[in-house]
Amino acid sequence: MSDETAPPRAPRARRTAADRLRAALAELHAHNGQVLTHTEKAWASITFAGTRHSLAILFAGDEAVEAGEEFVAALPDHEFAIPGQLVADAGVVEVEHRLIPEPRLIVRCDLLLLEES
């Protein structure tokens, strides 16, 4: 097929800061969690602008729950590498742990991303 008859390519979707944050969190929990909810709100101070992100992440099954527990311990001190963003604050807000009918852990966390200038 020549270039003239090839169907036009859809423009590649640009990854947002939220997309990059979810990918960085997935790396941190070794892809053992599933994002249930993710909200984002604009945030600004006199000197900085950014976004506050709140996520709920589900870890289901023994192996995933273990990864979730490691994620809870590692998140507050983790050094993120998100292009154009600085993670100014990251913390676990709530942890819900259930054993029946199968082990599961839901982690709610908040992160503040500041735009790098």
C-alpha positions as CSV (number, residue, x, y, z in Angstrom):
1,M,0.0,0.0,0.0
2,S,1.5,3.4,-1.0
3,D,1.5,6.4,1.4
4,E,-1.2,8.0,-0.8
5,T,-3.7,5.1,-0.3
6,A,-2.8,4.3,3.3
7,P,-5.5,5.2,5.8
8,P,-4.7,8.3,7.8
9,R,-3.2,7.6,11.2
10,A,-5.0,8.8,14.2
11,P,-2.9,11.3,16.2
12,R,-1.1,9.6,19.0
13,A,-2.7,10.5,22.3
14,R,-0.5,12.6,24.5
15,R,0.2,11.2,27.9
16,T,-1.0,13.5,30.6
17,A,0.5,14.0,34.1
18,A,-2.3,11.8,35.5
19,D,-1.4,9.0,33.0
20,R,2.3,9.3,34.0
21,L,1.4,9.3,37.7
22,R,-0.7,6.1,37.3
23,A,2.2,4.4,35.4
24,A,4.7,5.4,38.1
25,L,2.4,4.1,40.8
26,A,2.0,0.8,38.8
27,E,5.8,0.5,38.7
28,L,5.9,1.1,42.5
29,H,3.4,-1.7,43.2
30,A,4.9,-4.0,40.5
31,H,1.6,-3.9,38.5
32,N,-0.2,-5.8,41.2
33,G,-2.9,-3.2,41.9
34,Q,-5.9,-1.9,39.9
35,V,-6.9,1.7,40.1
36,L,-10.6,1.9,41.1
37,T,-10.9,5.7,41.2
38,H,-8.7,8.6,40.3
39,T,-9.7,12.2,40.8
40,E,-7.6,15.3,40.0
41,K,-8.0,18.9,41.2
42,A,-6.1,21.9,40.2
43,W,-3.9,23.3,43.0
44,A,-2.0,26.5,43.3
45,S,-0.1,28.7,45.8
46,I,1.6,32.0,45.3
47,T,4.7,30.4,43.9
48,F,3.6,27.0,42.6
49,A,0.9,25.4,40.4
50,G,0.0,21.8,40.1
51,T,-2.7,19.2,40.8
52,R,-3.8,17.1,43.7
53,H,-4.5,13.5,42.9
54,S,-6.6,11.1,45.0
55,L,-6.6,7.4,44.1
56,A,-8.1,4.2,45.3
57,I,-6.1,1.1,44.4
58,L,-7.3,-2.5,44.8
59,F,-4.9,-5.3,45.5
60,A,-6.7,-8.7,45.3
61,G,-5.2,-12.1,46.2
62,D,-2.3,-13.1,48.4
63,E,0.5,-11.9,46.2
64,A,-1.2,-8.6,45.3
65,V,-2.0,-7.9,49.0
66,E,1.7,-8.4,49.9
67,A,2.6,-6.0,47.1
68,G,0.0,-3.5,48.4
69,E,1.5,-3.7,51.9
70,E,4.9,-2.9,50.4
71,F,3.4,-0.1,48.4
72,V,1.9,1.4,51.6
73,A,5.3,1.4,53.3
74,A,7.2,2.7,50.2
75,L,4.9,5.5,48.9
76,P,5.6,8.4,51.3
77,D,9.4,8.3,50.7
78,H,9.4,7.2,47.1
79,E,11.4,9.4,44.7
80,F,9.2,9.7,41.6
81,A,10.6,10.5,38.1
82,I,7.6,12.0,36.2
83,P,8.7,14.3,33.3
84,G,7.7,17.9,33.9
85,Q,6.3,17.2,37.4
86,L,7.6,17.2,40.9
87,V,5.8,15.0,43.5
88,A,5.8,17.4,46.5
89,D,3.7,15.2,48.7
90,A,2.6,11.5,48.7
91,G,0.7,9.8,51.4
92,V,-1.6,7.0,52.3
93,V,-5.0,8.3,53.5
94,E,-6.7,5.0,54.3
95,V,-6.1,1.2,54.1
96,E,-9.0,-1.3,54.0
97,H,-8.0,-4.9,54.5
98,R,-10.3,-7.9,54.1
99,L,-9.6,-11.6,54.3
100,I,-12.9,-13.1,53.3
101,P,-13.9,-14.3,50.8
102,E,-10.3,-13.7,49.5
103,P,-7.5,-11.4,50.7
104,R,-7.9,-7.9,49.4
105,L,-6.5,-4.5,50.2
106,I,-7.8,-1.2,49.1
107,V,-5.4,1.7,49.5
108,R,-6.5,5.3,49.2
109,C,-3.7,7.8,48.6
110,D,-3.2,11.5,47.9
111,L,-0.4,13.0,45.9
112,L,0.5,16.6,45.1
113,L,2.2,17.2,41.8
114,L,3.8,20.5,41.0
115,E,4.6,21.7,37.5
116,E,8.4,22.1,37.0
117,S,9.3,25.4,35.4
